[in-house]
Amino acid sequence: MMPPIQAIMIGAGQRGGEVYGEYAVRHPEQIRFIAVAEPDVERRQRFAARHKIHAENQFDSWEPLLERPRSGQAAFVCTQDQQHVAPTLAALRAGYDVLLEKPMATTARDCRQLVAVAEETGRQLHICHVLRFTPHFTQMREIIRSGELGEIINISHRENVSWWHMAHSFVRGNWRREEDSAPMILAKCCHDLDILIWMMGQNCTRLSSVGNLKHYRPENAPEGAPQRCLDGCLAAETCPYYAPFIYVDLLPLWRNYADTSKGFPRLVTRAQQRAPGLVKAMAGVAPSLRQISEYRGWPISVLAQDPTPENLMAALREGPYGRCVYHCDNDVVDHQVVNMQFEGGASATLTMHGHSHIEGRSTRIQGSRAELQAIFGYGGAWIEVNQHRSDHSIRYDTSAEETSGHGGGDERLMAEFLNSIQIDGVHFLESASPLSTARQSLESHLMAFAAEEARLDAKVVHLAEYRR
Ligand SMILES: NC(=O)c1ccc[n+]([C@@H]2O[C@H](COP(=O)([O-])OP(=O)(O)OC[C@H]3O[C@@H](n4cnc5c(N)ncnc54)[C@H](O)[C@@H]3O)[C@@H](O)[C@H]2O)c1
C-alpha cells in the first residue's frame, strides 16, 4: 500500500482547517499534514494539535515555511481571495503540487502568471471547483454528452444564494467588499461559469451583464435601526436579518436542510426547527442526533472557534456578524445576470442573486429532443429529463451519499487530488479527471472578469479579444 501523501497547509481557516484538514483526520491512510502556516494563534494551535504537527513545523505565515526545502508532496493554499498568488507561486517554485482555493486570483494578469509558473515548473496546480466533483453536475454533464437532450439550444442556470447566506458572506462577512476580496461574480460564480463550460465542452464567445447592489443599503434600514442588532433594534421581532435569529436559533439553516432533503434527515431537521428541545433530549439516546442538536459547523464556526450560545452572543455584540445588514460597509452586488453565447451557437444565462428563500442552484436546459430541469440544494438534488416525442420523463436522484459539503464535492475533490499525486513526484492525472488545471480555470475566471467589465461599462465583451 502507498504511504499517505505528506502535505503542508497554508491558511488553516474554514476551508483549510475544517474541510481539507478534517478530510485528513477521516482518511489518515491517504494524507497527513506535516506543517502549517497560519497567523491566527488559536487556529494554528488547533490545527497543529489535530494533526500532531511538531512545533518546528508551525509557522505564523507562509513565507518561512516555503523558504525551507520542500517537505512533503502537496501544498494546500487556503488563504483569503487576495492572498492566493504569492504563496502559490512560492509553493510551485519550491516543488510542491498545489491545491488552490478559488478564485485562483483576483486579476486576469495574476491568473495568467499562475498558469505560466505551473507550466514552467511542471507542477500540478488545481483549483477547487467543487461542483465538478458532485454526483449532480457529473450526471448532468453525462446527460448532455450522451445526446439524450439532442442539440443544446439554451441553458438557464441560477445561483440562488439564500438571503441569510448573502447577509453572512457578502454583506457582513469576508466577501462584502470588492477591494478586500473580489467582485461577487468571481467570488461566488467562478464555479458556475466553470461548470457551464465543463458541461458544454465549449467556450463562451461573447457576453453581456447587468446587476447592482439593490437592497443592502442604509436607505432600506427599518426606521431607527441601530448599527448593531443587539443595540435595541425595534425590528428585532420582524427583521429576517436579526442576527440572533440567524446565528443562535439557526432557524434559516435548518429550514434549508429540511426543505431540500428527504427521509430521516428531513424529519429531524424539521423537528429541530419546531422543537429543538425534543431533538436535544432524543440525542441523549441517539448520539447521531448530536450532529444537529450540538451543531458547530458553518456559519457559526466563522463567528467563534467554540460556538456555544454564550460565545455566539459575545461575537454578535462585538464582531462584524452582529452588524445591521443595512449599516455595513459592503459594496458587492446582490444580483447580477450574465448573458452568454457559446462556440456552437447555444445561448445561456447565469442569474446570481442573494435573495433566495432556499439556497441552491437550479438549471433548465432546452435541447432539440428533450428538456432538463434540475435542483441542487443543501440537503438533496435531482434532475428530471422530459423527452419531446414520448413525453417520457426520467428522474435522477443526484443527492450525494456522503454528508460532506457542496453536495459531496468537497470529499471527492480531495480524493481526486490525492489520487493525482504519485509518491515519487511523477504526475498521474487521468484525462477523465474532473480536476481543473490552472489553464482550464483561467477560462472561467476570464469570463468572470469580462462579465464584470460588461456590467460596469454596459457593453458586450468578445472573449477572443479579451483572451488576447
Ligand atoms: N471551493 C469553494 O467552494 C469555497 C468555498 C468557500 C470559500 N472558498 C475560498 O477559500 C478561501 C478561504 O476561505 P475561508 O472561508 O476558509 O477563509 P478563512 O478566513 O476562514 O481562512 C483563511 C485563513 O488564512 C489565514 N492567513 C492569512 N494570512 C496568512 C498568511 N500570511 N499565511 C498563512 N495563512 C494566512 C487566515 O488567518 C485564515 O485563518 C477563500 O479564497 C474563499 O473564497 C472556496
The ligand as an SDF file (V2000), in Angstrom:
LIG
                    3D

 44 48  0  0  0  0  0  0  0  0999 V2000
  -14.2120   25.9760   -3.1040 N   0  0  0  0  0  0  0  0  0  0  0  0
  -15.2410   26.5400   -2.5430 C   0  0  0  0  0  0  0  0  0  0  0  0
  -16.3740   26.2330   -2.8400 O   0  0  0  0  0  0  0  0  0  0  0  0
  -15.0320   27.5790   -1.4910 C   0  0  0  0  0  0  0  0  0  0  0  0
  -15.9990   27.7970   -0.5030 C   0  0  0  0  0  0  0  0  0  0  0  0
  -15.7500   28.7820    0.4570 C   0  0  0  0  0  0  0  0  0  0  0  0
  -14.5860   29.5380    0.3830 C   0  0  0  0  0  0  0  0  0  0  0  0
  -13.6860   29.3160   -0.6010 N   0  0  0  0  0  0  0  0  0  0  0  0
  -12.4410   30.1030   -0.7110 C   0  0  0  0  0  0  0  0  0  0  0  0
  -11.4850   29.5570    0.2050 O   0  0  0  0  0  0  0  0  0  0  0  0
  -10.6070   30.5850    0.6520 C   0  0  0  0  0  0  0  0  0  0  0  0
  -10.5530   30.5480    2.1770 C   0  0  0  0  0  0  0  0  0  0  0  0
  -11.8370   30.8260    2.6910 O   0  0  0  0  0  0  0  0  0  0  0  0
  -12.1540   30.5620    4.2320 P   0  0  0  0  0  0  0  0  0  0  0  0
  -13.5970   30.7560    4.4290 O   0  0  0  0  0  0  0  0  0  0  0  0
  -11.5100   29.3060    4.6730 O   0  0  0  0  0  0  0  0  0  0  0  0
  -11.3690   31.8090    4.8740 O   0  0  0  0  0  0  0  0  0  0  0  0
  -10.7950   31.9620    6.3390 P   0  0  0  0  0  0  0  0  0  0  0  0
  -10.6470   33.4090    6.5700 O   0  0  0  0  0  0  0  0  0  0  0  0
  -11.5880   31.1470    7.2930 O   0  0  0  0  0  0  0  0  0  0  0  0
   -9.3430   31.2840    6.2040 O   0  0  0  0  0  0  0  0  0  0  0  0
   -8.2260   31.9160    5.6410 C   0  0  0  0  0  0  0  0  0  0  0  0
   -7.0820   31.7160    6.6130 C   0  0  0  0  0  0  0  0  0  0  0  0
   -5.8660   32.2100    6.0360 O   0  0  0  0  0  0  0  0  0  0  0  0
   -5.0960   32.7030    7.1130 C   0  0  0  0  0  0  0  0  0  0  0  0
   -3.9830   33.5640    6.6620 N   0  0  0  0  0  0  0  0  0  0  0  0
   -3.9800   34.9200    6.4970 C   0  0  0  0  0  0  0  0  0  0  0  0
   -2.7430   35.3440    6.1580 N   0  0  0  0  0  0  0  0  0  0  0  0
   -1.9460   34.2480    6.0910 C   0  0  0  0  0  0  0  0  0  0  0  0
   -0.5630   34.0420    5.8170 C   0  0  0  0  0  0  0  0  0  0  0  0
    0.2440   35.0870    5.5250 N   0  0  0  0  0  0  0  0  0  0  0  0
   -0.0600   32.7830    5.8430 N   0  0  0  0  0  0  0  0  0  0  0  0
   -0.8810   31.7340    6.1280 C   0  0  0  0  0  0  0  0  0  0  0  0
   -2.2090   31.8690    6.4160 N   0  0  0  0  0  0  0  0  0  0  0  0
   -2.7280   33.1100    6.4030 C   0  0  0  0  0  0  0  0  0  0  0  0
   -6.1160   33.4530    7.9540 C   0  0  0  0  0  0  0  0  0  0  0  0
   -5.6590   33.7270    9.2640 O   0  0  0  0  0  0  0  0  0  0  0  0
   -7.2930   32.4830    7.9160 C   0  0  0  0  0  0  0  0  0  0  0  0
   -7.3020   31.5870    9.0350 O   0  0  0  0  0  0  0  0  0  0  0  0
  -11.1510   31.8870    0.0870 C   0  0  0  0  0  0  0  0  0  0  0  0
  -10.4010   32.2730   -1.0210 O   0  0  0  0  0  0  0  0  0  0  0  0
  -12.5790   31.5460   -0.3270 C   0  0  0  0  0  0  0  0  0  0  0  0
  -13.0790   32.3200   -1.3740 O   0  0  0  0  0  0  0  0  0  0  0  0
  -13.8840   28.3510   -1.5230 C   0  0  0  0  0  0  0  0  0  0  0  0
  1  2  1  0
  2  3  2  0
  2  4  1  0
  4  5  1  0
  4 44  2  0
  5  6  2  0
  6  7  1  0
  7  8  2  0
  8  9  1  0
  8 44  1  0
  9 10  1  0
  9 42  1  0
 10 11  1  0
 11 12  1  0
 11 40  1  0
 12 13  1  0
 13 14  1  0
 14 15  2  0
 14 16  1  0
 14 17  1  0
 17 18  1  0
 18 19  2  0
 18 20  1  0
 18 21  1  0
 21 22  1  0
 22 23  1  0
 23 24  1  0
 23 38  1  0
 24 25  1  0
 25 26  1  0
 25 36  1  0
 26 27  1  0
 26 35  1  0
 27 28  2  0
 28 29  1  0
 29 30  1  0
 29 35  2  0
 30 31  1  0
 30 32  2  0
 32 33  1  0
 33 34  2  0
 34 35  1  0
 36 37  1  0
 36 38  1  0
 38 39  1  0
 40 41  1  0
 40 42  1  0
 42 43  1  0
M  CHG  2   8   1  16  -1
M  END
$$$$
